[in-house]
Amino acid sequence: MNIQLSLAPIISLIAGILILIMPRLLNYIVAIYLIVIGLIGLFGGGFNLR
């Protein structure tokens, strides 16, 4: 049996659990997400995490 895990679902699961535990953390998670997406948009997403 072969199991493959993607990075995005794991990160979103951890972020969701942290937001449930500490709702004030939502502001920081959203800010970091927007910064990362902006940087990927500016510099291109030509990298592979595998």
Secondary structure, DSSP 4 states (H G I P E B T S, - for coil): ------HHHHHHHHHHHHHHH-TTHHHHHHHHHHHHHHHHHHH-------
